[in-house]
Each structure stands twice: as structure tokens, then as C-alpha cells.
């Protein structure tokens, strides 16, 4: 099995499609690998316009003046007419955005490498790469008889981005380091080999600072007014840190000046040698990345990654499998790089952004995108990356409570279609994407899932449950009795970006059903009860109806069109990421009819979601078809997902989908290889996680499992499902003793011990 690496034989010329990302959660950089001039575009995730202090005003998206009866009026009209156009609803309930802001690039770090003569010698042996296992970007080439090497990484332990320039002959490292920004809001100074960038955003006054320390080994260093020049060194290292005075605290969202923290990070890093910094970085990254291994029969690619992608056929060749395995690993890499403790969660572009006006503000869309970013976290053994998500969602509760009270007159908390780092929980006026109060319920799903995977009752009690309970209180207060049948429905409800407003759109009902179910399960685990939620769930319309042509209806009324191929298939939420629909049931059959009618097209994130849908339907071949569609038509040369443009959720969603093909556990059993495609006849994986605190390894040959290893963190009954149990098999504990178990078809149940290890193999005992 090869080390997962993206590599190329020429420098990047385009930020979006070619440059390579490194990141430590808060800081990110894009490496271009130029020969005459190197460019590292860098970010600090809290650098945002908008919010408190914004020149355009900011009020968290709430209504600027009371609208008594506005929601009731919309509900009454829907009750009477059955539907209402998005424009008409937006006119009643929407409002223009004010001060929402946008994620900002911090700027660019440039290394001018052209010799003093101005003549660039011919270059040979060029290679630019990103090692996913090391989280190190490298550039190497030979010019003028000298072999040059550069390495870059973003250290989470150090809170810095580190770069080293070296050569195989002494005295051959020369460059000028300088910076630039598309905004005119900063001052640059240089002293003792340290370049400092400091300023405040013109829009909201947010203070920002970056420091870059250059340490040369041999040769000389010259400090200019806004640049640093190194001449004739044997090697040189720079360390960069950056920060702002942002704090995720309502209502001011401001904290300490970043100067002290940035200075400390750079001082500490600059006081260590490069190898020490790199060892700490590698240990930190590999502790996460190396937990999971995937072998689907791939071979080490002999062609650069861009050519590997271009040649991909979606077939079963070793080269195709190499790209698929690399894409899986890349999703895990990107989540580690863009979501670590102490930072904001991964946004629409992770942590990477080169613009002052990025697509969709590079914000947090919570009608699927933020949630999709974290689908892979628990499954692929990266639970630590969810801490920023938990902190962010928890911080939304206070402004969301105010919005719920002022807009709905209710308890609980709410957030709509999209939000920012400043507690934007209200609405705007884009008619087809402004109203989605179900978002608060949906974002709590990941928090409850964290508990389901870990069985950490302290986390459930102190972190997840208060947020879940408050989201449920909102819906207890805001569900509407449908005059058609007396059930409780969401009204007004809107199936994302599609159709008219109505009462009881399927996705709305399924999300609330999911929330109520989770809250009641959590309450039971904590030894309490939620009678209001229990009563509401008993009367709730479940959002599962089979329509006139066998489809799962998107709306409570049978409005679905057979030729509708809209990229949103939101009414299948109950199939994934929800758990109302189970494969083999009438609802699942109807979901398959809907999914087939929608087709295999769509944007990048949509195709990623469809991988998960088909995996949940246990159709591994169609899930693999969707993976192929995403790679062929929605993936850029640097393997970033494209909506278009670049949007990182497709990367994360695809990795989650591959994991769903290999392991599922959303109900009461651990299902091993539930949707294995024919394209992966032989392979293995290790380290995938199942709900119930179980870590799973599996080997298979010719499409059939040959060995399963289960490592259990919690004691209790464990049910495992795979075809291996349909024939002779043996189940052994860590000491090689047979484990008593009961069998039901292709599933067995046994009592696991905390900290236990169990091996399943086929055949009769010798």
C-alpha cells in the first residue's frame, strides 16, 4: 500500500485548481512551488469583515422592527392555498442582509528566488508534492548544477506555518521574502529578521497581525523596510503566525489584541531548530492521520496526480483505485488541516481563501454544507476535529435564543440557512435560500452522533444535550397543527432551493423527527425524560410518503415530477444522514425511485451526498458510480471538490461516502462491508469507527470478508453483520478463546468487554 501523496511536475499557476493546501486549523496556506518566485497565499480563519462594528450595520439577521402575526399570516395562507411562492414568503418574512461580512485572505508571502544576475538557469527534475501522511508540502528541482529543496508545513502544536529552503551545495540559498495584500489596511515593518504585518479591517475595525521570522544558516541576512533578503546561505527557515482580536463570544465578538499571542508563537518556534519543529508536527498529525488505512488494491501511481485524474475512467484498474484511495485519504487530511481545537470549524472552503469577496462569503451554510463537512469525522476516526464544531454550535445558542424569542415568540434557539462567526441566526431575502429554521435541529445531529460513537456520558450531559434540548424546545413551540389531518408539521417549510413553500415538506419533518428521537434517546441515557418532546413526536408527521409513481414524496402533497433532476435530494434526509429509512423497507424502495429519477448529475457536494445515499441503500456499485462521477466531473487538479467553484464539502462528503460503503452502524448493529462495489474485489481497511465505541478492521478477497477485527471501548451486547456469519465461522477474543454468541442469519450478537479485541474468520475450527 502506497503512501498517499499528491504530486506534480510543474509549479502551480492557479490558486483554485492547482496550488496545494496546508493548514493547522486556524492557519492555512496554499503552496504554488514556483522556481523564480514562490508564492504562499495564507489565511487566518477568524479574519472576517462584517459583524459588530461593521460600517453597514449589523443586527444578527433579526427583523429590524416587530412583525406581529407575520409567520401566522404565511401559515394561514399555506393552510388555505396549499402553497406559497418563495418570493411571496420572502416579502413577508425576509429582509436584506446587513453587515454579514465575508472571510478574508490575510495576504501572500513571496520568495523571490531569481539570482542576482536575473538569469534563471534551466531547471530539471522538478517535483511539487503534498504528503498526506506527513502533512508536508515539498518542492524540489535542479538548476545550475544545484539541487534545491523546499518544505512547508502548518504546525498545530506550534501554531505556526514553517518553511525551509535548502540546497545540496553550501552557500546556494538566496531569496528575498516579502508580502502583499489585496487590501490597503496594513502596515509592514521589519526588525531583527522579523517581518510584522499589522492593521485593522476598514469594515469592522478587526485588528489583525502576522509575524514572519527568518533564520538563515550561513550567508547573510539583510533587513529592508518591508522585506528580508538572505544571500549565500546554506539553508534558511521562516516561521509565520497570525491572529486577530476576534472571540467567539456574544455580542461583541472581540477579545484580546493578537500581538502577544502571535509574538509568543513566533518566538517559541524560532527558538527551535527545523527538525524539532517538524518532529512535533509529524507526531501530532500522524497521531490522527495514521489511525485509518485503506487498501482497495491500489498501486503507487507512476504519473503525476493531474494526469492520474485526467486518465481516470471510473473503472476497476489499479490506477483508478489509486485515485479513489487518494481521494479518501485527502478528505481526512483536509479535515485535520482545517478543523483543530482552538479554531473556528471548517467553513465552505475549509480554511483556504484567496479573495476579499469569496463565493458565498466562504461562510457557514447550515442547510447541509457545515454538517457535511463533519460527516467523516467520527467514521474515519477523527473525533478530535469536531471540537471546533461543538464550540461554534454552542456559541450560536445565545444569539439563536434571542432570534427565536424576537422572531417566533418561542423558547429554544434557531439558526436559518447560513451563518457567520458573529452569531448571525436570522434571515436575509434571497427567496430560495433564506428560510431554514430546521438548521439548528440538524446541526445538533453531529453532536449526538459524537456521543453515539464515543459513549461519553459526560460529553452528552455537559455539551450536547443542553444544545439538543433547546433546539427541541423551539420545535415543540413552533410546530403547527395541519388542518388536513391533525398532525404536527413545520410551517412554513421549504425543501432547500426547490419548489414552493408549503406545510410539512418532507425534509423539514424528517429533521424534526430525527431531533426528537435523538433527544429522547439522550434523555433516557441520562436518566431523565422529555414528556413535551415525547408527546410532540407521537403526533408529528414523519415526512415519509410514497407518491403516485412510487417515489418518496418531497412534499406532503404529491407534487414530485418524474423528470425533475434538481441537485438537492433533500427529502432523502431520513435515509442519510438520518436513520428513519432502512434498506429493504418500502420507504427505502421509494427513496431509490426518487434517487434514480433525479439522476447521477449535480454539483460536487450533491454527488458526494448521493454516494452516501446509495451506500445506505446497500448498492455499492451505484455508490461507486457516483464516486466516479464526482472524480471525473467535479474534481480539480489539486483534488479539491468544485461546486463549481471550489467548495470543500464535496471532499468531506465523498470520504464519508466511501466509509459508508465499508462500514455502517446507524442502527443497533455494526455492518461490515455493507455496500462493497465490484470495483474493489480485494482489499482491507483498519481503524474505521462504528457507533457504540467500536473500532473495526476488515480484510476481504474476491468480494468476501476473510477477517474482521473488532476493538471495543464499551462493555455490553454487540451485534455484527456480514455474510461471513451465514456460514462456518469462528469468533475469538484476544486470548484466542472462542466467544459465545447467537446468530440470526448474517448477524451475530455477543457480550463485549470494555477494552476487548475480537477476531472473526471464516471456515470451521481446526
N, C-alpha and C positions, 0 to 999 in steps of 0.2 A: 504494500500500500504506500503510495507516494505522499510526500509532504505537500499539503495544499499551498500552491503558490501561483499568483498571477504574474506573468512576465511578458516583456515586450522587447523588441529590438530597435526601438526608436523612441525619442523623447515624446512626451505629450505636448500637443499644441492646443487642446481644447479642454477646458475645466470640466465640463459636464460629462463628456463621453470618454475621456482618456486619462485624466490625472488620477492618482491613486490616493485613497484616504487613510490617514492615521488619526487616532483620537484616544483620549483618556476619559471621556465622559463630558467634562467641562470644556476641554480644549480639543480642537480638531485642526488638521492641516491637509491640504491637497498638494501632493508632490508631482512636479512636472518632469524632472530629470533632464533639464536642458544641459547642453555641453558648453556653449559660450556663456549663457546666463541661466541660472537655476531660479525657479520660482516656487515658493511655498506660500500659497494662499492660506491664511489662518483665521480661526474663529474662536470666540469665547461665547458659550451658549446663552448667557444672560444679557448680551448686548442687544437690546431691543429699543426701538422707538415706541411711542405711544404710552399708554398708562397714565398714572398720576403725574401731573406736571406737563402733560402734552399740550402743545400750543393749540391744538384743535379741540381741546376739552376731552374729558374722559369721565364716564359715569357707569362703567361696568356693563354697559349694554342694556340697562334698565330703561323703562319708559321715563321720559323726562317730566311727564305730568301724569296724574292718575287717569286711568281709562276704565271707570267703573262699568261693569257689565259687558266689556268688550269680548271677553272669551265666551261668556254665556250667550252673547248675541251670535257669535260664529257657531257655537254648538247648536243653537236653536235653528239656525238656517240649514245646517247639515242634517239635523233631525227631520226637517220639513222637505228638503230637496234631495237629500241623499249624498250630496257632494258640493264642493265649492272650489272654485279655481284658485290656484296658488296666488295669482295676482290680487284677487279679491281678499284673501286671507291676509296677505302681506300688508295690504292697505289698512286693514283693521288692527293688526297685531304687530306689524314690523315697525322699524324705524331706521334711519340712516346710521351707519357706523360713525362713531366719533372717537378718535384717539386710540383705535385698536392697535395701531403700530405694526411693525414688521421686524423680523430678525435681521440683524446687520452683519455684514462682513467686518472683521476687525481690520483687515488690510492684507498686504502682501509683503513677504520677506524675499528680497532678491539677493542672489550671489552672482556678481559679475566675475566670470572666470576667464575671460579673454586675456591672453598675455599682453604685457606692456607694448609689444610690437604691434598689437592689433591684428596680427595674423593668426588665424586658428588652424593648427595643424590637422591633417587628416586623421579621422577617428576610425578605429577598428574595434571589433569585439564588443560593441555596445550592448548593454543589457540593463533594463529597468524592471524591478520586480517588487512585489509585496508578499512577504512570507506571512501567511495567516497564522501559522503556529507560533512564530516569533513576534508578530505584530511589528515588524521592522520593514521599512521600505529601503531599497538599495538601488544604487546607480553605479555602474562600472563600465569602463572603456579604456582603450589605449590610444594615446595621442603623442606624437613626437617621441616615441620610444618609451614613454612613461605610462604606467598603468595607474589610473585614478579610481578611487572608490569613495562613495559617499553612503552614509547610513543615517536614517532618521527614524525616531520612534517617539511616541507620546506616552510618557510615564505617568501612570496613576499614582504610584507611591510618591513620586517626586512632585507631582503637579506641574510638570514642565514638558515641553517638546524639546527633544535633544537631537542635534545633528553633528556628525563628524565627517571631515574631509581629510583624506589621506592619499598617499602615493607610494609606489614601491621603490622610489629613489628619494633620498633626503633633499630637502630644500625646494621641492617642486609643488608645494601648495601655496597658491597665491589667489586672493579674491578680495573683492570689496562687498561688504554687507550693507544693504540699505533697505528702506521700507517705503511703502506708498499706501495711500488710501483713496477711495473714490470720494470721500467726504472731506470738507475743509473745516475740520473741527478739532484739530490736534496740534500739539507742539512736540517737536522731537529734539532731544538733547543727547549728548554723548560725553561720558566721563569714565576714565579708567577701564576702557574696553567694554563699557555697558551703554547700550542704546536704550533710551527710555522714550516711550510714546505716552503722552497723557493728554486728556481732553474731556470734553463733555458733549453729549449729543445735543444738537441745536433744538431738536424737537421737544425733549423732555428733561434736559439737564442731567441725564445719567452720566456719572463720572466713570471714566474708564482709564485703564493704564496697562501697558505692556512693557516688559523689560527683557532685553536680549543681551546676555553676557557672552563675549567672545574670549576664548582662551587659546592662545597659539603655543605650539610646542616647536621651538626653534624659530628662526627667522625674526621678523619684526612685526609689530602692530602699530598702526597709526590711527589716532582718533581724529575724525573730522567733526564738523558741526552737526551733521546729520547722517554720518556713515562711519564705518570702521573698515580699515584696509589691513590685510595680512599679506606679507610678502616673504617669500622664500622659506616658509615653514615646512617642517617635516609632516605635521598634521595640525589640525585645529578643530576645536569643539565649540559649538554655541548651545546655550540653553535659553529657552523662551518661556515666560509665563505671562499670563494676562488675567485681568479680572475687572469687575465693575462694582458699583455700590448697590447693586440690586440685592434684595432679600425677598424671599417668598413669604411675605407677611402682610396681611390686610390691615389697613387700607393704603398705607404709604408705599409699600414695596421698595423700601430703601433701607440700607444697612450701613455698615462701616465703609469708609473710604478704602479702596482696594490697595493703596500704596503699601501698607505694612505687610499684607499677605503675599503680594507679588514679590516684594523685596526679599522676604524670608524664603520663598520658594527658590528664587534665583540664587540667592546667597548660598543656600544649602546645597543645591545641585552643583553650582560652580565650584564648591569646595571639595567635590568628589571627582575622581577620575572617570573617564568614559566607561571603562569596563565595569566599575562598581555600579554606576547608574544603569547600565544595560543589564547586569545580573539581577538587580532588583526588579527591573521592568519585566524581564523574561519570567522570573519566578511568579510575579503577580499575574501576568497574562496567562501563562501556561497552566496555572492552578485552576483557571476557569476553562480555557480552550481545550486542554488535553483530556477533560473528563469524558468526551464523546469521540468515538472513532466510527467511521462508516466505510465499509468496503463493499462496493457493488460490482466488483470485477473490473475496476478501472486500472489503467496503466499510466505511468508518468508521461505526460504529454511531451512530444518531441517538437511541437510547433508552438509559437507564441500564443498567448491567450486570445488575442483578437482573431488570429487565424483559426484557432480551435472553435471559437464561437461562430465564425463565418462558415466553417465546414460542417457544423452540427446539422444532423439530419433528423433528429428525434428518433433515431433507430436504436439498435442494440449493440453498436460497435463499442470497443473498448475506449475509443476516443470520445464518443458520445457520453459514455458513463463517466469518463474523467471530468468532463464539463459539468455533468449533473452533480457529482460528488463535490466538485469545487464550489458550485453554486450553493450547495447545502452548507458547506463549511464557511463560505463567505457571509451568509446570513448571521451565523453565530459570531463571527469576527466583528461584523458591523455593529451588532448589539453590544458586545463588550466595549467597543470603541466609542459608542455614543450614549451609553447609559451606565454610569457608575455612581456609587454613593457620593453625595455631596454636590451633585449637579442636577439640573433640570432633566426630565425624561427626554428620550429621543423624540424629536419633532418630525415634521413631514420630510425633512432632509437629514435626519439623524442629528448631526452637529455641524454639517458642512454647508456653507453658503457663500457664494462669491458676490452677492448683489446687495444693494440697498433697498431693492424692491423685488424680493424673490416671489416666485409663484405661490399664490395663496398665503403670502406673508411668511412662508415656511413655518406655519403655526401648528396648533394642535386641533385638528379636526376630530371631533368625538362622535361622528356618525358612522365611523368604522376605523379611521386611519390610526389614531393613537392606540386603540385597542389591538389592531392587527400588528402593530409594532412589537407587542409583547406576547403574541400567541406562542412563539417558540421558546420563551424564556424558561418556563417550568419543564416542558417536554424535553428540551435539549440541555438540561442540567445547568442552567444559568440563573438560578433563582436570585442570586445577589443583584443582578441587573435590574430587578423590579423595585428596589428601594427608592430610586428617584420617582418612579410612577406612584408608589404609595404616598410619598411625601407630597407630591403635586396634587393628587386627588384629594387628600386630606385637607390641604390648604384651600381647595376650592369650596369646601363646605361652608365656611363663614360667608363669603360673598354670595354663594349659591343659596344660602338660607335667607339672606336679605332679598334676593331676586324672587324667591318663592313667595315670601310674605307680600312684597310690593306688587308683583305681577299677578299672582294667583290667589293671594289671601290665604295661604295654606302653611302648614307645618312642613318640615323637611327641607331639602335643598334640591336645586335644579341647575343644570347647565344645558345649553342648547346645542347648536350644530358645530360650533367651533369656539375655541378659546385661546387665550394668550398667557404669558406669565404673570399677568396683572389681575387675575380673578374675573375675567370677562365671562359672565354667566347669563347674560341677557340675549337679546336678539339683534338682528340687522334687517335689511329689507330686500335681500336677494330672494325673490319669491320662491324659488325651488330649492333653497338651501338655507333657510333662516330659522325654521321651527323644528326642533327635535328635542323636546324635554325628556324623552326617554334616555338621553345620553348619560345622565347621572346614574340611572339604573345599570346601564351597560358597563360603564367604567368600573363599577364595583365587582363585576363578574371576575375580573383578573385577581382581585384581592381575595375573594372567596376561594378561587382556584389555588392560590398560593397556600391557603390552609389545607385544601383537599390533597395537594401534593405533599405537604410537609407534616400535616397533623400537629401543627404548632398551636396549641390552645391559647397560649399567652398572646401570640400574634393575633389570633382570631378575636380574643376578648378586647385587647387594647387598641388594635389598629383597624382591622377590617370591619368588625361587627358594628361599631358606632356609625361608620360611614354608610354601611348597608342599611342599617335600621332607619337612619334619617332619610335615605333615598326611598325606602318603602313607605314611610310616613307621608311623603309627598304624594305617592300614588294612592294611598288609602284616602287621602283628602281630595284627590283630583279625578278619580275615575268617575265616569258618567254612566248612568243607567240608560241603556239603549232601549228606546220605546218599541223597537221592533220585536225584541224577545226578552227584555228584562235583564240581560246580562250586563256586567260592568265592562265598559270599553274606554279606551283612550279617545278623547275627542276635544279639539280637532286632532286628527292624526294624519301623518303623511309618510308614504313609503318613499324613502330617500330619492329625490331628484326625478320623480316619476309619477305621472298621473295627477289626479285631483286630490284635494283634501277630502277626508271622509271621517266616519266614526268606526273605530275598530280595525284599522289597517293591520294586516297580519303581523308584520314585524313589530309594531307597537305592542300588540297583545302578547307576542312571544317573549319580548324583552321583559315586560312586567311579570309575566308568568315565571320567567327564569329568576328574576329578583326575589319574588315572593317565596318561591321554592327554596332558594338559597338561604334566605333569612330564616325560614322555619327550620331548616336543617341546622343552621348555625346556632339558633336559639336552643335547639334540643341538645347539641353538643356542649353548650354552655350551661345546661341545666335550667333553662328558663323557657318562656313561651311568649308568643306574639299573637294574642287572640284576634286583634284587629286584622292582622295580615291573614290569619287563617280564614276568617270569615270572608274577606275580600277575595282570596284565592278560590274559595268554594263557588263564588258567583261570577268569577272572571271568565270572559270569553277567551278560550285558549288560543285563538288565532289559527286553528288548523281546520281548513275546509277543503274538500275535494270538489273541484268545479266541473263544469259541463263537459269538458273534453279530457277529464282525468287528471287535470293539473292541480297542484296545490295553489289555492287562490291567493293572490297578492293582497286583495282587499276582501272585506266581509261580503260585499256584493260580487257577483261573478262577472268581473269586467275584463279579465285577462284575455289578451289577444294571442292567437296561435302564432302569428308572425312577428310578435314583439321580441326584439333581440337586445333590449336595453342592458347595459353593462351591470347595473345593480340587480342582484337576485336576492334582495333583502328579505323577502318573505320566506327564505330558507334558513333564517337565523336559528330556528328551532332544531335544524339539522346540524349546523355549525355556525358559531361556536356554542350554541345552546345544546340541550340534551333531551328535549321533548320528543324528537323524532328518532326512532331506532330503525336501523336497516332491517328490511324484511317485513315491515308493517305497511298497512295501507297508506299511511301518511308518507312513508319513505318512497313508496311506489309513485305517489302523486308528486313528490319533490323531484323524483327522477324525470317524470314527464315535463315538469316546468323547466328543469335544468337543460334537458335535451332541446326543448323548444327555444330557449334563449341562445343556444349555440356555444361554440368554443371561442368566440371573439371577445372583444372587450379591451379595456386598458390593462396596464400591468398589474395593478392591485386586484382588479376584477378576476384576472386569470389565476392569480395566486389563491384567491378565495375559492375558485372553482376546483383547484387541486384538492383543497380540504373537503369540499362538498362531495366530490367523487370518492375520496378516501373513506369518508363516513358512510357512503353507500356501499362500501366494500368492493368497489370497482377499481382495482389498481391499474388496469390498463388505461381506463379513461383518465384517471388521475395523472398517469404518466403522459398521456396525450396533452393534457393541459400544461404540465411542466414543459413539454416540448414547445407548445405554443408560446409560452412565456419567454423561453430562451431564444426562439427564432425571431420573434417579432416585438418583444417588449424588453429587451436587454441590450445595454450599451456595451461598448468595447471594454470598459473597465468593470463590467458585470453589474453596474448599477441598474436597477429597475427604472423603466420610464413609463410615465402615465400616458403620453408624454406631457410635460418634460419630466426630468428626474424626480422621483418620489420614492422614498426608501421603503415604504410599507410593503411593496411587492417583493422585495428581497426577503423581508422578515416573514411574510405570509407564505412564500414558497418553501422556505426552510421548515416552517411549521407543517406545511402540507406533506413534505417528504417524511417528516417524523410521524404524521398521522397514518401514512401508508405502512409504516413499520411497526407502530405500537399505538394502541388505543386503550383508554381506561376511563371514559367519561361516565360509565355506569358502575356496576359493582364488580366488574372483572377486569383483569389485565389481559388484553387481546394481543397476542404476539403475531406479527406479520399478517394483519387483517386484510391488507389490500396490496399485497406484493405484486408488482407488474411482471409480465413475462419477460420484459427487457432486462430484469435483474435476476436471472435464474439462480445464481450462486453468489453468496456474499456473507457478510457479518456486520454486526454493529455492537458497540459496547457503550454503556453509560447513559442510555436514554432513561427518562424517568416516567413512572406511572403514578397516578393518584393512589393515595394510601401509603406513601413513603416507600416506594419500591423502585429499585434501580435494576434495569434489565439489560442483559447481553443476549444476543442470539446469533446462531450460525445456521445457514441453510445451503442446500445443494439441490440443483435441479428442481427448484421451486418448493422444496420441502424442508422443514426445520430438522436439523440434526442435533442441535443442543440449545437449551435455554438455561441461562443463569439468572437467578433472582436474588437480590440482596435486599433484605427487609429492614427498614428502620423502626417499624412499629410492630407490636405483637397483635395477633388476632387472626381471624379467618381470612384466607386469601384464596381467591378464585382466579385461575389462569386458564386461558382459552387458546387452543391451537389444534390443528388436525393431528398433531403427533399423539394426542391423548385418545384419538379414536382407535388406535391400535396398541400393540405391545409397547410398553414404555417403562422407565423407572425414574423415580423422584428420590434424590438423595440429599441429605444435609451435608454440612461442611465436613463432618467426620466420616462421610461415606456410608452412613446408615440409611436404610430405607425409611421414608416418611409416610405415615399412614394418611390416606386421602380417599375421598369419594369422587366418583366420576359420573358426569352427566353428559353423555355424548362426547363432544370435543372439548369439554371443560373439566377441570378437577378442582377440588376445594380441599385445603388443609389448614392446619393451625400453624401460623408462622411465629417465630420468636423475634423479639427485638434484636437487631444486630445479626440476624441469621443469614445464611447463604445456602441456596438450594440449586441443585443442578438437575435438569431434565434431559434425558436422552431416550431415543427410540430403541426398539428391539427388546428381546427377552433377557432377563438376567442370566449371566453365565453360570 
